[in-house]
Amino acid sequence: MQTQAQPRFRKRIPCNVRIGGRRHSGLVLNLSRGGLFVQTTAGGEPGTGLAVELNLGAEAHALELDAEVVWRRVVAAHLRTITHGGVGLRIRRAPEPFYALLLRLQHGDGEAAPRAPAASAPTPPAASFRIRVKQTAGPRSKILTMTGASEAEARHRALAQTGHGWTVLEVERIA
């Protein structure tokens, strides 16, 4: 019996990978309905469960996927400037906005952030947060002031602003 392959989309989406109680930064390089490839230093042998948090931009909340490692790409140190290691993941569970994202990619809309519904509930007033971030693979750190309806939203905006390779160390509400 022959089955039709699921469409795979090349889309770079910053993410965080939580595995074994540790958090690693990563970058989704391609995705489909059933899986994704994440460029990351996170380990994990095939069969290991993990969570992937997709950072879809300042306007959207992060999407969390429950996934399982299917395969790993380990790259020797001297080749890391040419290619990157990572993990091939099978998606076990994903929220509905993830599938909406895939539909938009399939129809040629390359935006990663889910669109807001036409009629949405009033948004809560924004608060200000002081967010301390640090490079994941370097010594630099900085403090950002972000607004958001919640701490999670402000954290997400900070990571969207700093881009790939940064992690949040601490969040403090200031107003």
C-alpha positions as CSV (number, residue, x, y, z in Angstrom):
1,M,0.0,0.0,0.0
2,Q,1.4,3.4,-1.0
3,T,0.7,6.5,1.1
4,Q,1.0,10.1,0.0
5,A,3.9,12.0,1.7
6,Q,2.9,14.9,3.9
7,P,4.0,18.3,2.5
8,R,7.1,19.6,4.2
9,F,7.7,23.3,4.4
10,R,11.0,25.1,4.7
11,K,10.4,27.8,7.4
12,R,12.9,29.2,9.9
13,I,11.1,29.6,13.2
14,P,13.1,30.3,16.5
15,C,12.2,27.8,19.2
16,N,13.1,26.5,22.6
17,V,13.5,22.7,23.3
18,R,12.8,21.3,26.8
19,I,14.3,17.9,27.3
20,G,15.2,16.2,30.6
21,G,14.5,19.3,32.7
22,R,16.9,21.5,30.6
23,R,16.0,24.2,28.1
24,H,17.9,24.7,24.8
25,S,17.5,27.2,22.1
26,G,16.9,26.0,18.6
27,L,15.7,26.9,15.1
28,V,13.1,25.0,13.2
29,L,14.3,24.5,9.6
30,N,11.4,22.6,8.1
31,L,8.1,21.2,9.3
32,S,5.1,19.1,8.3
33,R,1.9,17.9,9.9
34,G,3.7,14.9,11.4
35,G,7.2,16.3,12.3
36,L,9.9,18.9,12.1
37,F,13.7,19.3,12.0
38,V,15.2,21.5,14.8
39,Q,18.7,22.8,14.6
40,T,19.8,22.6,18.2
41,T,22.5,21.3,20.5
42,A,19.9,19.5,22.6
43,G,20.7,15.8,22.8
44,G,18.2,13.0,23.2
45,E,18.2,9.5,21.8
46,P,15.5,8.3,19.5
47,G,12.3,7.7,21.5
48,T,13.0,10.5,24.0
49,G,10.0,12.8,24.6
50,L,10.4,16.6,24.6
51,A,8.6,19.9,24.3
52,V,9.2,22.4,21.5
53,E,8.0,26.0,22.0
54,L,7.7,27.8,18.7
55,N,8.4,31.6,19.0
56,L,6.1,33.0,16.3
57,G,6.6,36.7,16.7
58,A,5.6,39.5,19.0
59,E,1.9,39.4,18.1
60,A,1.4,35.7,18.7
61,H,1.6,33.5,21.8
62,A,4.2,30.7,21.6
63,L,2.9,27.3,20.5
64,E,4.0,24.3,22.5
65,L,4.3,20.9,20.7
66,D,4.7,17.6,22.4
67,A,7.3,15.7,20.3
68,E,9.6,12.6,20.3
69,V,13.1,12.3,18.9
70,V,13.2,10.1,15.8
71,W,16.8,10.7,14.7
72,R,19.8,13.0,15.5
73,R,22.3,14.7,13.2
74,V,25.6,15.0,15.0
75,V,28.1,17.2,13.3
76,A,31.9,17.1,14.0
77,A,33.3,20.3,15.5
78,H,35.4,21.1,12.5
79,L,32.3,21.0,10.2
80,R,30.0,23.2,12.3
81,T,30.7,26.3,10.2
82,I,29.3,24.4,7.1
83,T,26.4,22.5,8.5
84,H,24.5,22.2,11.8
85,G,23.4,19.4,14.0
86,G,19.9,18.9,15.2
87,V,17.1,16.5,15.8
88,G,14.3,15.1,13.6
89,L,11.1,15.0,15.7
90,R,7.7,13.3,15.4
91,I,4.9,15.4,16.7
92,R,2.7,13.6,19.2
93,R,0.4,16.5,20.1
94,A,0.1,20.1,18.8
95,P,-2.4,22.8,19.4
96,E,-4.9,23.8,16.6
97,P,-3.0,27.1,15.7
98,F,0.0,24.9,14.6
99,Y,-2.2,23.2,11.9
100,A,-3.6,26.6,10.9
101,L,0.1,27.7,10.4
102,L,0.7,24.7,8.1
103,L,-2.5,25.6,6.1
104,R,-1.2,29.1,5.6
105,L,2.2,27.8,4.5
106,Q,0.5,25.4,2.1
107,H,-1.5,28.3,0.5
108,G,1.6,30.4,0.2
109,D,1.2,32.8,3.1
110,G,4.7,32.6,4.7
111,E,3.9,34.5,7.9
112,A,4.6,32.4,10.9
113,A,2.4,34.3,13.4
114,P,-1.2,33.1,13.6
115,R,-3.7,35.7,12.5
116,A,-5.9,37.2,15.1
117,P,-9.5,36.1,15.0
118,A,-11.9,38.6,13.3
119,A,-13.9,39.2,16.5
120,S,-11.7,38.8,19.6
121,A,-12.3,39.5,23.2
122,P,-11.0,42.8,24.6
123,T,-7.4,42.6,25.5
124,P,-6.3,43.1,29.1
125,P,-4.4,46.3,29.8
126,A,-0.6,46.0,29.2
127,A,1.9,46.0,32.0
128,S,5.6,46.7,31.9
129,F,8.2,44.1,32.6
130,R,12.0,44.2,33.0
131,I,13.4,41.2,31.3
132,R,17.0,40.0,31.7
133,V,18.3,38.0,28.7
134,K,21.6,36.2,28.0
135,Q,23.2,34.8,25.0
136,T,23.0,31.0,25.1
137,A,26.4,30.5,23.6
138,G,28.2,33.6,24.8
139,P,28.9,36.0,27.6
140,R,26.6,38.9,26.7
141,S,23.5,39.8,28.6
142,K,21.1,42.7,28.5
143,I,18.0,44.1,30.2
144,L,14.9,44.9,28.1
145,T,11.8,46.7,29.1
146,M,8.7,45.1,27.4
147,T,5.0,45.6,27.7
148,G,2.4,42.8,27.6
149,A,-0.9,41.6,29.0
150,S,1.0,38.9,30.9
151,E,4.5,37.9,31.9
152,A,4.5,35.1,29.3
153,E,3.6,37.6,26.5
154,A,6.4,40.0,27.6
155,R,8.9,37.1,27.8
156,H,7.8,36.1,24.3
157,R,8.2,39.6,22.9
158,A,11.7,39.9,24.4
159,L,12.8,36.6,22.7
160,A,11.2,37.8,19.4
161,Q,13.2,41.0,19.7
162,T,16.5,39.5,20.6
163,G,16.2,36.7,18.0
164,H,17.8,33.2,18.0
165,G,20.5,32.5,20.5
166,W,19.1,34.3,23.5
167,T,17.4,33.0,26.6
168,V,15.4,34.7,29.4
169,L,17.0,34.6,32.8
170,E,14.6,36.7,34.8
171,V,11.3,38.6,34.5
172,E,10.2,41.4,36.9
173,R,6.9,43.3,36.7
174,I,7.6,47.0,37.0
175,A,4.2,48.7,36.3
